[in-house]
Amino acid sequence: MLLPHPTGAVVELVERAAAGVVTPHARAHSVGAVCSHCASASDRVRGRYMRRLADTAVGGANVVIDLLVRRFMCRNLGCRTVTFAE
């Protein structure tokens, strides 16, 4: 089974469950991210959480993407956004 490579992400593991569900485990490739409010770059990670995304079926198997998302601290002291997700 061939899965397209997600832009900007690294797929670390692909599992296929007995129920036929394919689960790619991915994370962002970049070192940092840009604040969505003030556009300041940050590499200061505040935390991480998992997002579970349903995707279209591939080869007759359901696909669920487990994406590890990082939360960053905005480095701009004047910005009203304290943390933001990549």
PyMOL Python script that loads the backbone (N, CA, C, O; Angstrom):
from pymol import cmd

cmd.read_pdbstr("""\
ATOM      1  N   MET A   1       0.841  -1.162   0.000  1.00  0.00           N
ATOM      2  CA  MET A   1       0.000   0.000   0.000  1.00  0.00           C
ATOM      3  C   MET A   1       0.893   1.234   0.000  1.00  0.00           C
ATOM      4  O   MET A   1       1.850   1.317   0.770  1.00  0.00           O
ATOM      5  N   LEU A   2       0.576   2.188  -0.865  1.00  0.00           N
ATOM      6  CA  LEU A   2       1.361   3.405  -0.992  1.00  0.00           C
ATOM      7  C   LEU A   2       0.566   4.573  -0.418  1.00  0.00           C
ATOM      8  O   LEU A   2      -0.560   4.831  -0.843  1.00  0.00           O
ATOM      9  N   LEU A   3       1.149   5.273   0.541  1.00  0.00           N
ATOM     10  CA  LEU A   3       0.509   6.440   1.141  1.00  0.00           C
ATOM     11  C   LEU A   3       1.241   7.689   0.681  1.00  0.00           C
ATOM     12  O   LEU A   3       2.471   7.694   0.636  1.00  0.00           O
ATOM     13  N   PRO A   4       0.513   8.757   0.335  1.00  0.00           N
ATOM     14  CA  PRO A   4       1.187  10.009  -0.037  1.00  0.00           C
ATOM     15  C   PRO A   4       1.891  10.602   1.168  1.00  0.00           C
ATOM     16  O   PRO A   4       1.419  10.469   2.297  1.00  0.00           O
ATOM     17  N   HIS A   5       3.020  11.256   0.931  1.00  0.00           N
ATOM     18  CA  HIS A   5       3.781  11.858   2.021  1.00  0.00           C
ATOM     19  C   HIS A   5       3.192  13.219   2.347  1.00  0.00           C
ATOM     20  O   HIS A   5       3.063  14.055   1.453  1.00  0.00           O
ATOM     21  N   PRO A   6       2.827  13.469   3.610  1.00  0.00           N
ATOM     22  CA  PRO A   6       2.280  14.771   3.980  1.00  0.00           C
ATOM     23  C   PRO A   6       3.363  15.840   3.958  1.00  0.00           C
ATOM     24  O   PRO A   6       4.450  15.634   4.498  1.00  0.00           O
ATOM     25  N   THR A   7       3.078  16.974   3.342  1.00  0.00           N
ATOM     26  CA  THR A   7       4.024  18.070   3.251  1.00  0.00           C
ATOM     27  C   THR A   7       4.293  18.657   4.638  1.00  0.00           C
ATOM     28  O   THR A   7       3.357  18.934   5.387  1.00  0.00           O
ATOM     29  N   GLY A   8       5.559  18.846   4.977  1.00  0.00           N
ATOM     30  CA  GLY A   8       5.916  19.455   6.245  1.00  0.00           C
ATOM     31  C   GLY A   8       5.865  18.523   7.442  1.00  0.00           C
ATOM     32  O   GLY A   8       6.020  18.966   8.580  1.00  0.00           O
ATOM     33  N   ALA A   9       5.651  17.242   7.199  1.00  0.00           N
ATOM     34  CA  ALA A   9       5.544  16.288   8.309  1.00  0.00           C
ATOM     35  C   ALA A   9       6.449  15.092   8.074  1.00  0.00           C
ATOM     36  O   ALA A   9       6.816  14.776   6.942  1.00  0.00           O
ATOM     37  N   VAL A  10       6.798  14.437   9.170  1.00  0.00           N
ATOM     38  CA  VAL A  10       7.585  13.207   9.135  1.00  0.00           C
ATOM     39  C   VAL A  10       6.686  12.084   9.628  1.00  0.00           C
ATOM     40  O   VAL A  10       6.124  12.164  10.721  1.00  0.00           O
ATOM     41  N   VAL A  11       6.551  11.041   8.824  1.00  0.00           N
ATOM     42  CA  VAL A  11       5.785   9.871   9.247  1.00  0.00           C
ATOM     43  C   VAL A  11       6.763   8.929   9.925  1.00  0.00           C
ATOM     44  O   VAL A  11       7.682   8.413   9.288  1.00  0.00           O
ATOM     45  N   GLU A  12       6.565   8.704  11.223  1.00  0.00           N
ATOM     46  CA  GLU A  12       7.494   7.895  12.000  1.00  0.00           C
ATOM     47  C   GLU A  12       7.133   6.424  12.009  1.00  0.00           C
ATOM     48  O   GLU A  12       8.010   5.573  12.150  1.00  0.00           O
ATOM     49  N   LEU A  13       5.859   6.113  11.862  1.00  0.00           N
ATOM     50  CA  LEU A  13       5.398   4.732  11.958  1.00  0.00           C
ATOM     51  C   LEU A  13       4.051   4.620  11.266  1.00  0.00           C
ATOM     52  O   LEU A  13       3.233   5.536  11.342  1.00  0.00           O
ATOM     53  N   VAL A  14       3.818   3.503  10.592  1.00  0.00           N
ATOM     54  CA  VAL A  14       2.502   3.215  10.007  1.00  0.00           C
ATOM     55  C   VAL A  14       2.072   1.860  10.537  1.00  0.00           C
ATOM     56  O   VAL A  14       2.758   0.855  10.349  1.00  0.00           O
ATOM     57  N   GLU A  15       0.915   1.848  11.207  1.00  0.00           N
ATOM     58  CA  GLU A  15       0.379   0.604  11.761  1.00  0.00           C
ATOM     59  C   GLU A  15      -0.863   0.195  10.977  1.00  0.00           C
ATOM     60  O   GLU A  15      -1.608   1.039  10.478  1.00  0.00           O
ATOM     61  N   ARG A  16      -1.066  -1.100  10.879  1.00  0.00           N
ATOM     62  CA  ARG A  16      -2.297  -1.619  10.296  1.00  0.00           C
ATOM     63  C   ARG A  16      -2.918  -2.576  11.305  1.00  0.00           C
ATOM     64  O   ARG A  16      -2.349  -3.623  11.616  1.00  0.00           O
ATOM     65  N   ALA A  17      -4.087  -2.208  11.811  1.00  0.00           N
ATOM     66  CA  ALA A  17      -4.781  -3.001  12.831  1.00  0.00           C
ATOM     67  C   ALA A  17      -5.493  -4.174  12.168  1.00  0.00           C
ATOM     68  O   ALA A  17      -5.737  -4.178  10.961  1.00  0.00           O
ATOM     69  N   ALA A  18      -5.817  -5.168  12.988  1.00  0.00           N
ATOM     70  CA  ALA A  18      -6.528  -6.350  12.503  1.00  0.00           C
ATOM     71  C   ALA A  18      -7.871  -5.965  11.893  1.00  0.00           C
ATOM     72  O   ALA A  18      -8.367  -6.659  11.005  1.00  0.00           O
ATOM     73  N   ALA A  19      -8.464  -4.870  12.357  1.00  0.00           N
ATOM     74  CA  ALA A  19      -9.756  -4.413  11.837  1.00  0.00           C
ATOM     75  C   ALA A  19      -9.605  -3.730  10.474  1.00  0.00           C
ATOM     76  O   ALA A  19     -10.599  -3.300   9.890  1.00  0.00           O
ATOM     77  N   GLY A  20      -8.380  -3.627   9.965  1.00  0.00           N
ATOM     78  CA  GLY A  20      -8.141  -3.031   8.657  1.00  0.00           C
ATOM     79  C   GLY A  20      -7.921  -1.538   8.662  1.00  0.00           C
ATOM     80  O   GLY A  20      -7.901  -0.914   7.601  1.00  0.00           O
ATOM     81  N   VAL A  21      -7.753  -0.945   9.843  1.00  0.00           N
ATOM     82  CA  VAL A  21      -7.511   0.498   9.936  1.00  0.00           C
ATOM     83  C   VAL A  21      -6.012   0.756   9.828  1.00  0.00           C
ATOM     84  O   VAL A  21      -5.216   0.141  10.539  1.00  0.00           O
ATOM     85  N   VAL A  22      -5.632   1.666   8.938  1.00  0.00           N
ATOM     86  CA  VAL A  22      -4.234   2.058   8.767  1.00  0.00           C
ATOM     87  C   VAL A  22      -4.025   3.368   9.525  1.00  0.00           C
ATOM     88  O   VAL A  22      -4.761   4.334   9.321  1.00  0.00           O
ATOM     89  N   THR A  23      -3.009   3.396  10.409  1.00  0.00           N
ATOM     90  CA  THR A  23      -2.742   4.579  11.223  1.00  0.00           C
ATOM     91  C   THR A  23      -1.301   5.041  11.045  1.00  0.00           C
ATOM     92  O   THR A  23      -0.384   4.448  11.614  1.00  0.00           O
ATOM     93  N   PRO A  24      -1.091   6.112  10.246  1.00  0.00           N
ATOM     94  CA  PRO A  24       0.228   6.730  10.192  1.00  0.00           C
ATOM     95  C   PRO A  24       0.412   7.632  11.424  1.00  0.00           C
ATOM     96  O   PRO A  24      -0.497   8.381  11.783  1.00  0.00           O
ATOM     97  N   HIS A  25       1.571   7.563  12.062  1.00  0.00           N
ATOM     98  CA  HIS A  25       1.911   8.426  13.198  1.00  0.00           C
ATOM     99  C   HIS A  25       2.888   9.467  12.664  1.00  0.00           C
ATOM    100  O   HIS A  25       3.971   9.126  12.187  1.00  0.00           O
ATOM    101  N   ALA A  26       2.499  10.740  12.747  1.00  0.00           N
ATOM    102  CA  ALA A  26       3.297  11.796  12.138  1.00  0.00           C
ATOM    103  C   ALA A  26       3.532  12.943  13.116  1.00  0.00           C
ATOM    104  O   ALA A  26       2.842  13.084  14.126  1.00  0.00           O
ATOM    105  N   ARG A  27       4.527  13.753  12.779  1.00  0.00           N
ATOM    106  CA  ARG A  27       4.837  14.971  13.540  1.00  0.00           C
ATOM    107  C   ARG A  27       5.388  15.996  12.560  1.00  0.00           C
ATOM    108  O   ARG A  27       5.798  15.646  11.453  1.00  0.00           O
ATOM    109  N   ALA A  28       5.397  17.256  12.966  1.00  0.00           N
ATOM    110  CA  ALA A  28       5.912  18.329  12.112  1.00  0.00           C
ATOM    111  C   ALA A  28       7.406  18.154  11.885  1.00  0.00           C
ATOM    112  O   ALA A  28       8.125  17.668  12.758  1.00  0.00           O
ATOM    113  N   HIS A  29       7.858  18.548  10.724  1.00  0.00           N
ATOM    114  CA  HIS A  29       9.262  18.441  10.354  1.00  0.00           C
ATOM    115  C   HIS A  29      10.061  19.662  10.810  1.00  0.00           C
ATOM    116  O   HIS A  29      11.266  19.551  11.037  1.00  0.00           O
ATOM    117  N   SER A  30       9.419  20.819  10.949  1.00  0.00           N
ATOM    118  CA  SER A  30      10.113  22.069  11.247  1.00  0.00           C
ATOM    119  C   SER A  30      10.591  22.144  12.697  1.00  0.00           C
ATOM    120  O   SER A  30      10.076  21.450  13.573  1.00  0.00           O
ATOM    121  N   VAL A  31      11.571  22.987  12.925  1.00  0.00           N
ATOM    122  CA  VAL A  31      12.113  23.198  14.264  1.00  0.00           C
ATOM    123  C   VAL A  31      11.201  24.116  15.065  1.00  0.00           C
ATOM    124  O   VAL A  31      11.047  23.944  16.274  1.00  0.00           O
ATOM    125  N   GLY A  32      10.600  25.083  14.395  1.00  0.00           N
ATOM    126  CA  GLY A  32       9.764  26.063  15.069  1.00  0.00           C
ATOM    127  C   GLY A  32       8.492  26.320  14.286  1.00  0.00           C
ATOM    128  O   GLY A  32       8.152  25.592  13.353  1.00  0.00           O
ATOM    129  N   ALA A  33       7.793  27.382  14.692  1.00  0.00           N
ATOM    130  CA  ALA A  33       6.553  27.774  14.023  1.00  0.00           C
ATOM    131  C   ALA A  33       6.398  29.283  14.141  1.00  0.00           C
ATOM    132  O   ALA A  33       7.142  29.945  14.864  1.00  0.00           O
ATOM    133  N   VAL A  34       5.418  29.813  13.419  1.00  0.00           N
ATOM    134  CA  VAL A  34       5.159  31.244  13.395  1.00  0.00           C
ATOM    135  C   VAL A  34       3.842  31.527  14.106  1.00  0.00           C
ATOM    136  O   VAL A  34       2.842  30.850  13.864  1.00  0.00           O
ATOM    137  N   CYS A  35       3.840  32.513  14.970  1.00  0.00           N
ATOM    138  CA  CYS A  35       2.630  32.907  15.706  1.00  0.00           C
ATOM    139  C   CYS A  35       1.552  33.331  14.716  1.00  0.00           C
ATOM    140  O   CYS A  35       1.809  34.117  13.804  1.00  0.00           O
ATOM    141  N   SER A  36       0.358  32.809  14.901  1.00  0.00           N
ATOM    142  CA  SER A  36      -0.742  33.127  13.991  1.00  0.00           C
ATOM    143  C   SER A  36      -1.258  34.551  14.168  1.00  0.00           C
ATOM    144  O   SER A  36      -1.977  35.053  13.305  1.00  0.00           O
ATOM    145  N   HIS A  37      -0.911  35.202  15.255  1.00  0.00           N
ATOM    146  CA  HIS A  37      -1.387  36.563  15.500  1.00  0.00           C
ATOM    147  C   HIS A  37      -0.377  37.624  15.051  1.00  0.00           C
ATOM    148  O   HIS A  37      -0.739  38.554  14.330  1.00  0.00           O
ATOM    149  N   CYS A  38       0.870  37.493  15.468  1.00  0.00           N
ATOM    150  CA  CYS A  38       1.852  38.551  15.182  1.00  0.00           C
ATOM    151  C   CYS A  38       2.928  38.144  14.172  1.00  0.00           C
ATOM    152  O   CYS A  38       3.743  38.975  13.772  1.00  0.00           O
ATOM    153  N   ALA A  39       2.939  36.883  13.761  1.00  0.00           N
ATOM    154  CA  ALA A  39       3.886  36.352  12.762  1.00  0.00           C
ATOM    155  C   ALA A  39       5.328  36.283  13.269  1.00  0.00           C
ATOM    156  O   ALA A  39       6.257  36.219  12.463  1.00  0.00           O
ATOM    157  N   SER A  40       5.529  36.296  14.581  1.00  0.00           N
ATOM    158  CA  SER A  40       6.871  36.130  15.144  1.00  0.00           C
ATOM    159  C   SER A  40       7.231  34.644  15.154  1.00  0.00           C
ATOM    160  O   SER A  40       6.400  33.792  15.468  1.00  0.00           O
ATOM    161  N   ALA A  41       8.472  34.352  14.809  1.00  0.00           N
ATOM    162  CA  ALA A  41       8.949  32.968  14.822  1.00  0.00           C
ATOM    163  C   ALA A  41       9.275  32.550  16.246  1.00  0.00           C
ATOM    164  O   ALA A  41       9.745  33.357  17.049  1.00  0.00           O
ATOM    165  N   SER A  42       9.020  31.277  16.554  1.00  0.00           N
ATOM    166  CA  SER A  42       9.345  30.756  17.875  1.00  0.00           C
ATOM    167  C   SER A  42       9.792  29.303  17.756  1.00  0.00           C
ATOM    168  O   SER A  42       9.276  28.539  16.941  1.00  0.00           O
ATOM    169  N   ASP A  43      10.762  28.945  18.586  1.00  0.00           N
ATOM    170  CA  ASP A  43      11.198  27.549  18.673  1.00  0.00           C
ATOM    171  C   ASP A  43      11.058  27.060  20.120  1.00  0.00           C
ATOM    172  O   ASP A  43      11.594  26.015  20.489  1.00  0.00           O
ATOM    173  N   ARG A  44      10.334  27.827  20.923  1.00  0.00           N
ATOM    174  CA  ARG A  44      10.154  27.534  22.345  1.00  0.00           C
ATOM    175  C   ARG A  44       8.879  26.704  22.568  1.00  0.00           C
ATOM    176  O   ARG A  44       7.775  27.247  22.606  1.00  0.00           O
ATOM    177  N   VAL A  45       9.045  25.406  22.712  1.00  0.00           N
ATOM    178  CA  VAL A  45       7.914  24.492  22.843  1.00  0.00           C
ATOM    179  C   VAL A  45       7.350  24.556  24.260  1.00  0.00           C
ATOM    180  O   VAL A  45       8.085  24.443  25.241  1.00  0.00           O
ATOM    181  N   ARG A  46       6.047  24.738  24.347  1.00  0.00           N
ATOM    182  CA  ARG A  46       5.343  24.801  25.639  1.00  0.00           C
ATOM    183  C   ARG A  46       4.747  23.446  26.015  1.00  0.00           C
ATOM    184  O   ARG A  46       4.640  23.112  27.195  1.00  0.00           O
ATOM    185  N   GLY A  47       4.364  22.678  25.013  1.00  0.00           N
ATOM    186  CA  GLY A  47       3.753  21.374  25.259  1.00  0.00           C
ATOM    187  C   GLY A  47       3.415  20.684  23.950  1.00  0.00           C
ATOM    188  O   GLY A  47       3.642  21.216  22.864  1.00  0.00           O
ATOM    189  N   ARG A  48       2.870  19.496  24.081  1.00  0.00           N
ATOM    190  CA  ARG A  48       2.492  18.701  22.909  1.00  0.00           C
ATOM    191  C   ARG A  48       1.155  18.034  23.169  1.00  0.00           C
ATOM    192  O   ARG A  48       0.793  17.775  24.317  1.00  0.00           O
ATOM    193  N   TYR A  49       0.425  17.758  22.102  1.00  0.00           N
ATOM    194  CA  TYR A  49      -0.810  16.984  22.209  1.00  0.00           C
ATOM    195  C   TYR A  49      -1.046  16.239  20.902  1.00  0.00           C
ATOM    196  O   TYR A  49      -0.450  16.564  19.875  1.00  0.00           O
ATOM    197  N   MET A  50      -1.913  15.246  20.950  1.00  0.00           N
ATOM    198  CA  MET A  50      -2.171  14.405  19.787  1.00  0.00           C
ATOM    199  C   MET A  50      -3.480  14.800  19.135  1.00  0.00           C
ATOM    200  O   MET A  50      -4.491  14.968  19.816  1.00  0.00           O
ATOM    201  N   ARG A  51      -3.466  14.948  17.819  1.00  0.00           N
ATOM    202  CA  ARG A  51      -4.682  15.150  17.037  1.00  0.00           C
ATOM    203  C   ARG A  51      -4.917  13.879  16.241  1.00  0.00           C
ATOM    204  O   ARG A  51      -3.983  13.299  15.688  1.00  0.00           O
ATOM    205  N   ARG A  52      -6.152  13.458  16.189  1.00  0.00           N
ATOM    206  CA  ARG A  52      -6.519  12.254  15.444  1.00  0.00           C
ATOM    207  C   ARG A  52      -7.399  12.690  14.281  1.00  0.00           C
ATOM    208  O   ARG A  52      -8.495  13.215  14.477  1.00  0.00           O
ATOM    209  N   LEU A  53      -6.903  12.464  13.065  1.00  0.00           N
ATOM    210  CA  LEU A  53      -7.580  12.925  11.860  1.00  0.00           C
ATOM    211  C   LEU A  53      -8.051  11.747  11.018  1.00  0.00           C
ATOM    212  O   LEU A  53      -7.263  10.856  10.701  1.00  0.00           O
ATOM    213  N   ALA A  54      -9.311  11.737  10.660  1.00  0.00           N
ATOM    214  CA  ALA A  54      -9.821  10.705   9.755  1.00  0.00           C
ATOM    215  C   ALA A  54      -9.495  11.133   8.327  1.00  0.00           C
ATOM    216  O   ALA A  54      -9.632  12.306   7.980  1.00  0.00           O
ATOM    217  N   ASP A  55      -9.072  10.199   7.513  1.00  0.00           N
ATOM    218  CA  ASP A  55      -8.713  10.482   6.128  1.00  0.00           C
ATOM    219  C   ASP A  55      -9.512   9.550   5.225  1.00  0.00           C
ATOM    220  O   ASP A  55     -10.229   8.673   5.708  1.00  0.00           O
ATOM    221  N   THR A  56      -9.389   9.741   3.928  1.00  0.00           N
ATOM    222  CA  THR A  56     -10.090   8.877   2.985  1.00  0.00           C
ATOM    223  C   THR A  56      -9.462   7.487   2.983  1.00  0.00           C
ATOM    224  O   THR A  56      -8.292   7.322   3.328  1.00  0.00           O
ATOM    225  N   ALA A  57     -10.239   6.509   2.597  1.00  0.00           N
ATOM    226  CA  ALA A  57      -9.761   5.120   2.573  1.00  0.00           C
ATOM    227  C   ALA A  57      -8.673   4.951   1.512  1.00  0.00           C
ATOM    228  O   ALA A  57      -8.703   5.588   0.459  1.00  0.00           O
ATOM    229  N   VAL A  58      -7.717   4.080   1.816  1.00  0.00           N
ATOM    230  CA  VAL A  58      -6.630   3.752   0.891  1.00  0.00           C
ATOM    231  C   VAL A  58      -6.620   2.245   0.716  1.00  0.00           C
ATOM    232  O   VAL A  58      -6.468   1.508   1.691  1.00  0.00           O
ATOM    233  N   GLY A  59      -6.779   1.782  -0.502  1.00  0.00           N
ATOM    234  CA  GLY A  59      -6.748   0.336  -0.759  1.00  0.00           C
ATOM    235  C   GLY A  59      -7.822  -0.415   0.007  1.00  0.00           C
ATOM    236  O   GLY A  59      -7.616  -1.567   0.389  1.00  0.00           O
ATOM    237  N   GLY A  60      -8.964   0.217   0.237  1.00  0.00           N
ATOM    238  CA  GLY A  60     -10.051  -0.431   0.957  1.00  0.00           C
ATOM    239  C   GLY A  60      -9.932  -0.381   2.472  1.00  0.00           C
ATOM    240  O   GLY A  60     -10.799  -0.898   3.175  1.00  0.00           O
ATOM    241  N   ALA A  61      -8.872   0.233   2.985  1.00  0.00           N
ATOM    242  CA  ALA A  61      -8.680   0.324   4.445  1.00  0.00           C
ATOM    243  C   ALA A  61      -8.954   1.747   4.913  1.00  0.00           C
ATOM    244  O   ALA A  61      -8.545   2.706   4.259  1.00  0.00           O
ATOM    245  N   ASN A  62      -9.642   1.888   6.037  1.00  0.00           N
ATOM    246  CA  ASN A  62      -9.850   3.204   6.639  1.00  0.00           C
ATOM    247  C   ASN A  62      -8.515   3.741   7.144  1.00  0.00           C
ATOM    248  O   ASN A  62      -7.670   2.974   7.604  1.00  0.00           O
ATOM    249  N   VAL A  63      -8.324   5.057   7.058  1.00  0.00           N
ATOM    250  CA  VAL A  63      -7.075   5.686   7.476  1.00  0.00           C
ATOM    251  C   VAL A  63      -7.376   6.704   8.572  1.00  0.00           C
ATOM    252  O   VAL A  63      -8.250   7.556   8.419  1.00  0.00           O
ATOM    253  N   VAL A  64      -6.641   6.604   9.681  1.00  0.00           N
ATOM    254  CA  VAL A  64      -6.715   7.564  10.776  1.00  0.00           C
ATOM    255  C   VAL A  64      -5.291   8.040  11.049  1.00  0.00           C
ATOM    256  O   VAL A  64      -4.413   7.238  11.366  1.00  0.00           O
ATOM    257  N   ILE A  65      -5.070   9.338  10.926  1.00  0.00           N
ATOM    258  CA  ILE A  65      -3.726   9.896  11.119  1.00  0.00           C
ATOM    259  C   ILE A  65      -3.594  10.386  12.556  1.00  0.00           C
ATOM    260  O   ILE A  65      -4.398  11.198  13.012  1.00  0.00           O
ATOM    261  N   ASP A  66      -2.585   9.897  13.268  1.00  0.00           N
ATOM    262  CA  ASP A  66      -2.241  10.404  14.596  1.00  0.00           C
ATOM    263  C   ASP A  66      -1.136  11.437  14.394  1.00  0.00           C
ATOM    264  O   ASP A  66      -0.005  11.090  14.053  1.00  0.00           O
ATOM    265  N   LEU A  67      -1.472  12.715  14.609  1.00  0.00           N
ATOM    266  CA  LEU A  67      -0.545  13.811  14.377  1.00  0.00           C
ATOM    267  C   LEU A  67      -0.149  14.449  15.697  1.00  0.00           C
ATOM    268  O   LEU A  67      -1.003  14.962  16.419  1.00  0.00           O
ATOM    269  N   LEU A  68       1.144  14.422  16.018  1.00  0.00           N
ATOM    270  CA  LEU A  68       1.657  15.057  17.229  1.00  0.00           C
ATOM    271  C   LEU A  68       1.839  16.544  16.940  1.00  0.00           C
ATOM    272  O   LEU A  68       2.613  16.922  16.061  1.00  0.00           O
ATOM    273  N   VAL A  69       1.122  17.385  17.685  1.00  0.00           N
ATOM    274  CA  VAL A  69       1.132  18.827  17.474  1.00  0.00           C
ATOM    275  C   VAL A  69       1.829  19.490  18.662  1.00  0.00           C
ATOM    276  O   VAL A  69       1.604  19.112  19.812  1.00  0.00           O
ATOM    277  N   ARG A  70       2.663  20.468  18.380  1.00  0.00           N
ATOM    278  CA  ARG A  70       3.353  21.199  19.442  1.00  0.00           C
ATOM    279  C   ARG A  70       2.690  22.551  19.680  1.00  0.00           C
ATOM    280  O   ARG A  70       2.187  23.185  18.753  1.00  0.00           O
ATOM    281  N   ARG A  71       2.700  22.978  20.935  1.00  0.00           N
ATOM    282  CA  ARG A  71       2.266  24.329  21.296  1.00  0.00           C
ATOM    283  C   ARG A  71       3.533  25.138  21.581  1.00  0.00           C
ATOM    284  O   ARG A  71       4.432  24.666  22.276  1.00  0.00           O
ATOM    285  N   PHE A  72       3.598  26.337  21.050  1.00  0.00           N
ATOM    286  CA  PHE A  72       4.759  27.198  21.191  1.00  0.00           C
ATOM    287  C   PHE A  72       4.417  28.437  22.011  1.00  0.00           C
ATOM    288  O   PHE A  72       3.269  28.883  22.027  1.00  0.00           O
ATOM    289  N   MET A  73       5.414  28.985  22.687  1.00  0.00           N
ATOM    290  CA  MET A  73       5.307  30.272  23.383  1.00  0.00           C
ATOM    291  C   MET A  73       5.656  31.357  22.364  1.00  0.00           C
ATOM    292  O   MET A  73       6.655  31.246  21.653  1.00  0.00           O
ATOM    293  N   CYS A  74       4.837  32.398  22.294  1.00  0.00           N
ATOM    294  CA  CYS A  74       5.151  33.524  21.414  1.00  0.00           C
ATOM    295  C   CYS A  74       6.280  34.320  22.060  1.00  0.00           C
ATOM    296  O   CYS A  74       6.215  34.646  23.245  1.00  0.00           O
ATOM    297  N   ARG A  75       7.302  34.628  21.291  1.00  0.00           N
ATOM    298  CA  ARG A  75       8.463  35.362  21.821  1.00  0.00           C
ATOM    299  C   ARG A  75       8.260  36.873  21.811  1.00  0.00           C
ATOM    300  O   ARG A  75       9.050  37.610  22.401  1.00  0.00           O
ATOM    301  N   ASN A  76       7.208  37.335  21.146  1.00  0.00           N
ATOM    302  CA  ASN A  76       6.912  38.765  21.087  1.00  0.00           C
ATOM    303  C   ASN A  76       6.165  39.153  22.364  1.00  0.00           C
ATOM    304  O   ASN A  76       5.007  38.775  22.543  1.00  0.00           O
ATOM    305  N   LEU A  77       6.818  39.903  23.247  1.00  0.00           N
ATOM    306  CA  LEU A  77       6.217  40.280  24.530  1.00  0.00           C
ATOM    307  C   LEU A  77       4.988  41.166  24.366  1.00  0.00           C
ATOM    308  O   LEU A  77       4.151  41.223  25.267  1.00  0.00           O
ATOM    309  N   GLY A  78       4.861  41.855  23.239  1.00  0.00           N
ATOM    310  CA  GLY A  78       3.724  42.721  22.994  1.00  0.00           C
ATOM    311  C   GLY A  78       2.541  42.002  22.366  1.00  0.00           C
ATOM    312  O   GLY A  78       1.494  42.613  22.154  1.00  0.00           O
ATOM    313  N   CYS A  79       2.685  40.731  22.066  1.00  0.00           N
ATOM    314  CA  CYS A  79       1.616  39.964  21.415  1.00  0.00           C
ATOM    315  C   CYS A  79       0.612  39.481  22.450  1.00  0.00           C
ATOM    316  O   CYS A  79       0.990  39.057  23.542  1.00  0.00           O
ATOM    317  N   ARG A  80      -0.666  39.545  22.102  1.00  0.00           N
ATOM    318  CA  ARG A  80      -1.704  39.083  23.043  1.00  0.00           C
ATOM    319  C   ARG A  80      -1.821  37.557  23.070  1.00  0.00           C
ATOM    320  O   ARG A  80      -2.443  36.995  23.972  1.00  0.00           O
ATOM    321  N   THR A  81      -1.218  36.888  22.076  1.00  0.00           N
ATOM    322  CA  THR A  81      -1.228  35.423  22.049  1.00  0.00           C
ATOM    323  C   THR A  81      -0.068  34.914  22.875  1.00  0.00           C
ATOM    324  O   THR A  81       1.086  35.194  22.554  1.00  0.00           O
ATOM    325  N   VAL A  82      -0.347  34.179  23.923  1.00  0.00           N
ATOM    326  CA  VAL A  82       0.706  33.654  24.785  1.00  0.00           C
ATOM    327  C   VAL A  82       1.267  32.368  24.188  1.00  0.00           C
ATOM    328  O   VAL A  82       2.482  32.210  24.073  1.00  0.00           O
ATOM    329  N   THR A  83       0.372  31.442  23.805  1.00  0.00           N
ATOM    330  CA  THR A  83       0.789  30.196  23.169  1.00  0.00           C
ATOM    331  C   THR A  83      -0.028  29.988  21.892  1.00  0.00           C
ATOM    332  O   THR A  83      -1.134  30.509  21.749  1.00  0.00           O
ATOM    333  N   PHE A  84       0.542  29.221  20.981  1.00  0.00           N
ATOM    334  CA  PHE A  84      -0.146  28.898  19.735  1.00  0.00           C
ATOM    335  C   PHE A  84       0.301  27.527  19.265  1.00  0.00           C
ATOM    336  O   PHE A  84       1.395  27.067  19.594  1.00  0.00           O
ATOM    337  N   ALA A  85      -0.559  26.882  18.494  1.00  0.00           N
ATOM    338  CA  ALA A  85      -0.247  25.561  17.956  1.00  0.00           C
ATOM    339  C   ALA A  85       0.353  25.708  16.562  1.00  0.00           C
ATOM    340  O   ALA A  85       0.028  26.635  15.820  1.00  0.00           O
ATOM    341  N   GLU A  86       1.233  24.775  16.227  1.00  0.00           N
ATOM    342  CA  GLU A  86       1.819  24.813  14.884  1.00  0.00           C
ATOM    343  C   GLU A  86       0.790  24.439  13.850  1.00  0.00           C
ATOM    344  O   GLU A  86       1.094  24.413  12.657  1.00  0.00           O
TER     345      GLU A  86
END
""", "prot")
cmd.dss("prot")
cmd.show_as("cartoon", "prot")
cmd.util.cbc("prot")
cmd.orient("prot")
